């Protein structure tokens, strides 16, 4: 039995090495693809500052990744070509893709020559990083980079201030992660203030936990009101049966995702605890079974506000496959200047980057008939990828059936202060 278990461990290690080898091969092929695409664009007369457009997007589709992540992976691959020791360690399975990324991340601010010097100093392919975890590898690469060029490392830290931002992503059980990337001093000060107020409240008898007080205080300070929902509009998409008949069909909260029916009714009826909120109900009609929203159209070139909201509700996030970015642009699938109408059927929600990619040479898109709104995107290499709008609450699963009227209703409930 012990021999069998030893064999299993050997297989796990062998498969891990194989994953690293495959990742390294992907990196090398990605660099070669980028070079060949740029050469082709040069021969086609594409201006130098526009060359390389759409390359990462094609890699994203092939790797089933978002365009943003594929762009980072391509950058990693290009950097590794100048770091032969790290690249060799990646191929040999001594470092995996993530740890190779950490080494590149800590040295990307250096010149090509200095980055190669750090690569030689660390010499990952000799086992110099053996046994190190993520933090230790990052620290070793950062220290080596600083020794080579302290000015560049310091300058990068100064530039990082310009990347401060706030982001939101779903968490389990109808929760979310609200994350702020801040300069160290500001982040520490904000956390210290929340901690101080939490300790004060608890010492005064507040029975909430320290974390609960900190979270509630953060929301109240940002929104300016207890309960946290004020001056903004949140929308819930649910069936009329869920809202009016206590049906169990879950709802969808744009910007978050699916939430349980009971929680959706609670938000719709109580405003998450804020009694001063007003409620508006919009009825959206869908075809039975497929859940396809009824079309809206316009003769204008720009999508009017109602149709924009319609696309937001239908598409939820960017329609490019594997891209979960928020919708920023409302796009004609068949271009307006090519006769494409301003309709829901010819419209899709895209993030800014994907909309710009779609307009580059060799990319085409067209609507595809189907049970739900579907778009076919073809890349310059002739590959075609399909994107289907997500199912709305109450949509029957593929092959399923249930009794329904000629038109099913979805209710979009918008809450905001008067």
C-alpha positions as a printed NumPy array, in Angstrom:
array([[  0.   ,   0.   ,   0.   ],
       [  2.815,   2.391,   0.878],
       [  4.362,   1.675,  -2.508],
       [  1.098,   2.536,  -4.244],
       [  0.86 ,   5.815,  -2.335],
       [  4.455,   6.655,  -3.224],
       [  3.553,   6.081,  -6.852],
       [  0.566,   8.43 ,  -6.537],
       [  2.811,  11.165,  -5.16 ],
       [  5.244,  10.59 ,  -8.029],
       [  2.366,  10.941, -10.486],
       [  1.218,  14.164,  -8.862],
       [  4.748,  15.593,  -9.116],
       [  5.078,  14.402, -12.711],
       [  1.773,  16.015, -13.7  ],
       [  2.834,  19.242, -11.982],
       [  6.052,  19.211, -14.013],
       [  3.987,  18.56 , -17.138],
       [  1.763,  21.551, -16.352],
       [  4.855,  23.752, -16.056],
       [  6.268,  22.436, -19.319],
       [  2.942,  23.073, -21.066],
       [  2.788,  26.59 , -19.619],
       [  6.317,  27.329, -20.784],
       [  5.465,  26.018, -24.251],
       [  2.387,  28.258, -24.317],
       [  4.564,  31.215, -23.376],
       [  7.034,  30.535, -26.175],
       [  4.293,  30.053, -28.756],
       [  2.55 ,  33.233, -27.584],
       [  5.715,  35.273, -28.191],
       [  6.136,  33.718, -31.641],
       [  2.47 ,  34.452, -32.463],
       [  2.866,  38.066, -31.358],
       [  5.923,  38.495, -33.582],
       [  4.258,  36.929, -36.628],
       [  1.102,  39.011, -36.165],
       [  3.15 ,  42.199, -35.904],
       [  5.069,  41.239, -39.041],
       [  1.81 ,  40.634, -40.884],
       [  0.452,  43.977, -39.704],
       [  3.651,  45.712, -40.803],
       [  3.303,  44.244, -44.29 ],
       [ -0.325,  45.368, -44.364],
       [  0.717,  48.966, -43.629],
       [ -0.607,  49.175, -40.088],
       [  1.022,  52.149, -38.277],
       [  3.75 ,  51.155, -35.829],
       [  1.887,  52.455, -32.776],
       [ -1.134,  50.287, -33.675],
       [  0.746,  47.062, -34.292],
       [  0.02 ,  44.247, -31.876],
       [ -3.619,  45.263, -31.414],
       [ -5.835,  42.239, -30.965],
       [ -2.994,  39.788, -30.343],
       [ -3.672,  39.347, -26.63 ],
       [ -7.408,  39.103, -27.335],
       [ -6.834,  36.154, -29.674],
       [ -4.631,  34.454, -27.082],
       [ -7.372,  35.063, -24.502],
       [ -9.961,  33.241, -26.579],
       [ -7.584,  30.337, -27.286],
       [ -6.679,  29.997, -23.584],
       [-10.258,  30.611, -22.382],
       [ -9.076,  33.549, -20.316],
       [-10.204,  37.148, -20.036],
       [ -8.443,  39.638, -22.352],
       [ -6.899,  41.375, -19.338],
       [ -5.347,  38.168, -18.003],
       [ -4.167,  37.117, -21.466],
       [ -2.428,  40.466, -21.843],
       [ -0.575,  39.822, -18.576],
       [  0.335,  36.304, -19.698],
       [  1.713,  37.652, -22.975],
       [  3.736,  40.229, -21.043],
       [  5.075,  37.448, -18.825],
       [  6.072,  35.397, -21.862],
       [  7.887,  38.32 , -23.472],
       [  9.748,  39.135, -20.251],
       [ 10.806,  35.5  , -19.788],
       [ 12.551,  35.499, -23.161],
       [ 15.092,  37.859, -21.551],
       [ 15.37 ,  35.783, -18.368],
       [ 16.764,  32.43 , -19.537],
       [ 17.384,  30.987, -16.046],
       [ 13.831,  31.641, -14.874],
       [ 12.437,  30.392, -18.181],
       [ 14.502,  27.189, -17.912],
       [ 13.284,  26.665, -14.347],
       [  9.705,  27.143, -15.566],
       [ 10.166,  24.51 , -18.284],
       [ 11.763,  22.097, -15.808],
       [  8.991,  22.534, -13.216],
       [ 11.288,  24.135, -10.62 ],
       [  9.009,  27.19 , -10.566],
       [  5.399,  27.245, -11.68 ],
       [  3.709,  29.918, -13.792],
       [  2.616,  31.976, -10.791],
       [  6.084,  32.085,  -9.226],
       [  7.657,  32.936, -12.563],
       [  5.118,  35.772, -12.699],
       [  6.225,  37.003,  -9.267],
       [  9.872,  37.145, -10.374],
       [  8.961,  39.062, -13.522],
       [  6.632,  41.388, -11.608],
       [  9.387,  42.431,  -9.218],
       [ 11.909,  43.08 , -12.013],
       [  9.755,  44.499, -14.809],
       [ 10.812,  48.065, -13.98 ],
       [ 14.458,  47.282, -14.759],
       [ 16.256,  47.609, -18.057],
       [ 16.662,  44.461, -20.137],
       [ 20.3  ,  44.212, -19.047],
       [ 19.554,  44.627, -15.326],
       [ 16.668,  42.183, -15.497],
       [ 18.997,  39.633, -17.074],
       [ 21.469,  40.322, -14.255],
       [ 18.839,  39.592, -11.606],
       [ 17.905,  36.44 , -13.503],
       [ 21.504,  35.28 , -13.405],
       [ 21.849,  36.199,  -9.727],
       [ 18.773,  34.216,  -8.716],
       [ 19.529,  31.399, -11.184],
       [ 16.261,  29.611, -10.491],
       [ 17.215,  26.725, -12.771],
       [ 20.059,  25.776, -10.395],
       [ 17.659,  25.3  ,  -7.507],
       [ 18.519,  28.616,  -5.837],
       [ 14.821,  29.189,  -5.065],
       [ 14.115,  25.614,  -4.002],
       [ 11.749,  25.449,  -1.045],
       [ 10.855,  29.14 ,  -1.168],
       [  7.216,  30.206,  -0.939],
       [  5.586,  33.071,  -2.826],
       [  6.581,  35.758,  -0.305],
       [ 10.184,  34.591,  -0.114],
       [ 10.548,  34.52 ,  -3.902],
       [  9.018,  37.995,  -4.242],
       [ 11.324,  39.334,  -1.521],
       [ 14.432,  37.805,  -3.122],
       [ 13.567,  39.207,  -6.558],
       [ 12.69 ,  42.622,  -5.109],
       [ 15.945,  42.845,  -3.159],
       [ 17.998,  41.828,  -6.197],
       [ 16.173,  44.388,  -8.349],
       [ 16.814,  47.132,  -5.801],
       [ 20.515,  46.317,  -5.677],
       [ 20.715,  46.618,  -9.469],
       [ 18.758,  49.841,  -9.911],
       [ 17.34 ,  51.466,  -6.763],
       [ 16.169,  54.522,  -8.69 ],
       [ 13.91 ,  52.48 , -11.009],
       [ 12.41 ,  50.525,  -8.12 ],
       [ 11.698,  53.754,  -6.233],
       [ 10.212,  55.351,  -9.34 ],
       [  7.911,  52.368,  -9.829],
       [  6.662,  52.728,  -6.267],
       [  5.861,  56.395,  -6.97 ],
       [  3.964,  55.496, -10.141],
       [  1.947,  52.879,  -8.271],
       [  0.1  ,  55.687,  -6.472],
       [ -1.589,  56.468,  -9.783],
       [ -3.018,  52.948,  -9.876],
       [ -5.119,  53.375,  -6.729],
       [ -8.66 ,  52.117,  -7.255],
       [-11.682,  50.422,  -5.725],
       [-13.079,  47.152,  -7.059],
       [-16.024,  44.877,  -6.328],
       [-16.309,  41.126,  -6.826],
       [-18.825,  38.511,  -5.681],
       [-18.345,  36.458,  -2.522],
       [-20.343,  33.395,  -1.415],
       [-23.762,  33.664,   0.264],
       [-24.907,  36.99 ,  -1.247],
       [-21.837,  38.83 ,   0.002],
       [-19.242,  40.861,  -1.881],
       [-15.604,  41.824,  -1.572],
       [-15.214,  45.61 ,  -1.739],
       [-11.475,  46.141,  -2.175],
       [ -9.446,  49.352,  -2.208],
       [ -5.896,  49.551,  -3.563],
       [ -4.39 ,  52.509,  -1.709],
       [ -1.002,  54.015,  -0.894],
       [  0.332,  52.315,   2.235],
       [ -0.086,  55.344,   4.525],
       [ -3.699,  55.918,   3.474],
       [ -4.608,  52.245,   3.766],
       [ -3.089,  51.947,   7.223],
       [ -4.805,  55.169,   8.357],
       [ -8.219,  54.032,   7.092],
       [ -7.882,  50.645,   8.773],
       [ -6.691,  52.227,  12.017],
       [ -9.677,  54.603,  12.058],
       [-12.144,  51.75 ,  11.543],
       [-10.407,  49.701,  14.222],
       [-10.478,  52.604,  16.697],
       [-14.188,  53.265,  16.135],
       [-14.958,  49.566,  16.413],
       [-13.15 ,  49.287,  19.741],
       [-14.968,  52.4  ,  21.004],
       [-18.378,  51.005,  20.024],
       [-17.698,  47.63 ,  21.604],
       [-16.429,  49.179,  24.834],
       [-19.715,  51.095,  24.966],
       [-21.69 ,  47.859,  24.85 ],
       [-22.201,  47.24 ,  21.139],
       [-22.79 ,  43.497,  20.81 ],
       [-21.585,  43.264,  17.2  ],
       [-18.216,  41.675,  16.52 ],
       [-15.238,  43.88 ,  15.801],
       [-15.328,  42.979,  12.094],
       [-19.057,  43.656,  11.855],
       [-18.7  ,  47.111,  13.387],
       [-15.803,  47.935,  11.057],
       [-17.768,  46.786,   7.983],
       [-20.926,  48.673,   8.986],
       [-18.955,  51.825,   9.775],
       [-17.194,  51.686,   6.401],
       [-20.484,  51.414,   4.509],
       [-22.128,  54.211,   6.504],
       [-19.186,  56.576,   5.987],
       [-18.97 ,  55.913,   2.264],
       [-22.714,  56.163,   1.559],
       [-23.537,  58.737,   4.206],
       [-26.463,  56.836,   5.671],
       [-27.099,  53.891,   8.007],
       [-27.856,  50.788,   5.964],
       [-25.713,  51.971,   3.11 ],
       [-28.085,  52.265,   0.115],
       [-28.59 ,  55.898,  -0.781],
       [-28.315,  58.2  ,  -3.752],
       [-27.605,  55.3  ,  -6.102],
       [-29.739,  52.868,  -8.057],
       [-29.505,  49.135,  -7.6  ],
       [-31.528,  46.814,  -9.8  ],
       [-32.968,  43.375,  -9.23 ],
       [-34.125,  41.159, -12.068],
       [-36.627,  38.523, -10.983],
       [-39.759,  36.782, -12.188],
       [-43.127,  38.147, -11.174],
       [-43.757,  34.798,  -9.457],
       [-40.685,  35.289,  -7.24 ],
       [-41.74 ,  38.797,  -6.279],
       [-45.501,  38.367,  -5.908],
       [-46.048,  34.658,  -5.231],
       [-43.025,  33.746,  -3.041],
       [-41.672,  31.453,  -5.758],
       [-38.212,  29.952,  -5.135],
       [-36.752,  30.996,  -8.528],
       [-33.569,  33.004,  -7.724],
       [-33.11 ,  36.586,  -8.899],
       [-30.164,  38.395, -10.437],
       [-28.516,  41.503,  -9.029],
       [-26.572,  43.213, -11.87 ],
       [-23.002,  43.813, -10.783],
       [-23.11 ,  40.824,  -8.423],
       [-24.906,  37.808,  -9.893],
       [-27.537,  35.315,  -8.731],
       [-29.082,  35.755,  -5.282],
       [-31.703,  33.635,  -3.452],
       [-35.368,  34.493,  -3.933],
       [-35.928,  35.257,  -0.243],
       [-33.001,  37.677,  -0.168],
       [-34.204,  39.371,  -3.364],
       [-37.679,  39.907,  -1.915],
       [-36.132,  41.295,   1.283],
       [-34.058,  43.837,  -0.676],
       [-37.009,  44.731,  -2.912],
       [-39.428,  45.252,  -0.036],
       [-37.134,  46.744,   2.612],
       [-34.279,  48.327,   0.689],
       [-31.782,  46.369,   2.791],
       [-33.176,  48.088,   5.864],
       [-33.567,  51.666,   4.579],
       [-37.192,  52.801,   4.905],
       [-36.607,  56.091,   3.055],
       [-36.034,  54.488,  -0.329],
       [-38.539,  54.648,  -3.158],
       [-39.287,  51.701,  -5.416],
       [-39.893,  51.591,  -9.139],
       [-40.934,  48.464, -11.006],
       [-40.249,  47.958, -14.706],
       [-41.777,  45.   , -16.517],
       [-39.582,  43.229, -19.06 ],
       [-41.244,  40.59 , -21.191],
       [-39.508,  37.441, -22.344],
       [-40.411,  34.61 , -24.657],
       [-41.452,  31.361, -22.929],
       [-38.786,  28.726, -22.334],
       [-35.862,  30.518, -23.947],
       [-36.014,  33.598, -21.753],
       [-35.162,  35.882, -24.683],
       [-36.032,  39.477, -23.886],
       [-38.471,  41.195, -26.241],
       [-36.635,  43.425, -28.719],
       [-36.508,  47.195, -28.604],
       [-35.278,  49.323, -31.491],
       [-34.28 ,  52.836, -32.475],
       [-33.41 ,  54.645, -35.691],
       [-30.664,  56.615, -33.951],
       [-27.004,  55.744, -34.331],
       [-26.411,  55.932, -30.579],
       [-28.309,  53.596, -28.289],
       [-30.902,  55.564, -26.284],
       [-30.865,  55.288, -22.504],
       [-33.722,  52.792, -22.304],
       [-32.103,  50.468, -24.822],
       [-28.752,  50.807, -23.03 ],
       [-30.425,  49.693, -19.809],
       [-32.019,  46.818, -21.72 ],
       [-28.586,  45.63 , -22.947],
       [-27.159,  46.001, -19.435],
       [-29.877,  43.785, -17.992],
       [-29.697,  41.192, -20.766],
       [-25.889,  40.881, -21.063],
       [-24.891,  41.606, -17.429],
       [-21.131,  41.735, -18.232],
       [-18.959,  42.151, -21.337],
       [-20.149,  39.727, -24.021],
       [-16.658,  38.674, -25.142],
       [-16.178,  35.02 , -24.119],
       [-14.335,  34.622, -20.779],
       [-14.352,  38.405, -20.146],
       [-16.261,  39.319, -16.991],
       [-15.463,  43.04 , -17.144],
       [-18.265,  45.572, -16.56 ],
       [-20.111,  46.858, -19.618],
       [-18.803,  50.29 , -20.642],
       [-19.768,  50.459, -24.333],
       [-23.027,  49.617, -26.087],
       [-21.956,  48.235, -29.447],
       [-23.564,  47.554, -32.836],
       [-22.734,  43.923, -33.702],
       [-23.099,  44.749, -37.385],
       [-21.636,  48.246, -37.624],
       [-24.099,  51.097, -38.056],
       [-22.13 ,  52.431, -41.024],
       [-22.552,  49.006, -42.664],
       [-26.311,  49.135, -42.286],
       [-26.56 ,  47.592, -38.827],
       [-29.704,  48.791, -37.021],
       [-29.793,  50.23 , -33.517],
       [-31.759,  47.339, -32.   ],
       [-31.484,  44.963, -29.082],
       [-30.844,  42.13 , -31.532],
       [-27.947,  44.002, -33.138],
       [-26.651,  45.366, -29.845],
       [-24.284,  43.958, -27.25 ],
       [-22.613,  45.214, -24.117],
       [-18.808,  45.28 , -24.203],
       [-16.014,  46.567, -22.007],
       [-13.932,  49.365, -23.487],
       [-10.951,  47.161, -24.366],
       [-13.029,  44.505, -26.14 ],
       [-14.927,  47.12 , -28.139],
       [-11.649,  48.609, -29.391],
       [-10.33 ,  45.133, -30.214],
       [-13.45 ,  44.361, -32.252],
       [-12.693,  47.336, -34.51 ],
       [ -9.162,  46.202, -35.411],
       [ -8.234,  44.642, -38.723],
       [ -9.443,  41.092, -39.345],
       [-12.117,  40.923, -36.607],
       [-15.782,  40.386, -37.544],
       [-18.95 ,  39.85 , -35.54 ],
       [-22.477,  38.84 , -36.481],
       [-25.699,  37.871, -34.68 ],
       [-26.551,  34.17 , -34.724],
       [-30.159,  32.916, -34.51 ],
       [-30.81 ,  30.811, -31.436],
       [-32.92 ,  30.345, -28.324],
       [-31.063,  33.226, -26.652],
       [-29.207,  36.193, -28.069],
       [-25.943,  34.872, -29.542],
       [-22.99 ,  36.591, -31.195],
       [-20.319,  34.935, -33.366],
       [-16.884,  36.61 , -33.234],
       [-14.26 ,  35.688, -35.837],
       [-10.573,  36.532, -35.305],
       [ -7.888,  37.359, -37.897],
       [ -6.701,  33.722, -37.85 ],
       [-10.158,  32.491, -38.919],
       [-11.221,  31.063, -35.555],
       [-14.827,  31.692, -34.51 ],
       [-16.122,  31.941, -30.949],
       [-19.732,  32.194, -29.8  ],
       [-21.117,  34.231, -26.927],
       [-24.655,  33.665, -25.619],
       [-26.463,  36.053, -23.295],
       [-26.819,  34.624, -19.785],
       [-30.19 ,  33.096, -18.886],
       [-32.531,  35.317, -16.948],
       [-34.3  ,  34.176, -13.774],
       [-37.077,  31.719, -14.531],
       [-35.616,  30.534, -17.83 ],
       [-36.261,  26.835, -18.409],
       [-33.058,  24.755, -18.627],
       [-32.058,  23.179, -21.915],
       [-34.385,  20.265, -22.617],
       [-36.648,  21.275, -19.75 ],
       [-40.234,  22.372, -20.016],
       [-42.834,  23.94 , -17.826],
       [-46.205,  25.477, -18.293],
       [-46.041,  29.165, -19.088],
       [-48.123,  31.909, -20.63 ],
       [-47.503,  33.372, -24.069],
       [-45.231,  35.934, -22.481],
       [-43.307,  35.582, -19.234],
       [-42.647,  38.673, -17.165],
       [-39.415,  39.682, -15.53 ],
       [-39.513,  42.553, -13.086],
       [-36.606,  44.966, -12.836],
       [-36.914,  46.652,  -9.47 ],
       [-34.828,  49.789,  -9.112],
       [-34.228,  51.355,  -5.722],
       [-32.895,  54.836,  -5.126],
       [-33.546,  57.853,  -2.974],
       [-36.288,  60.185,  -4.217]])
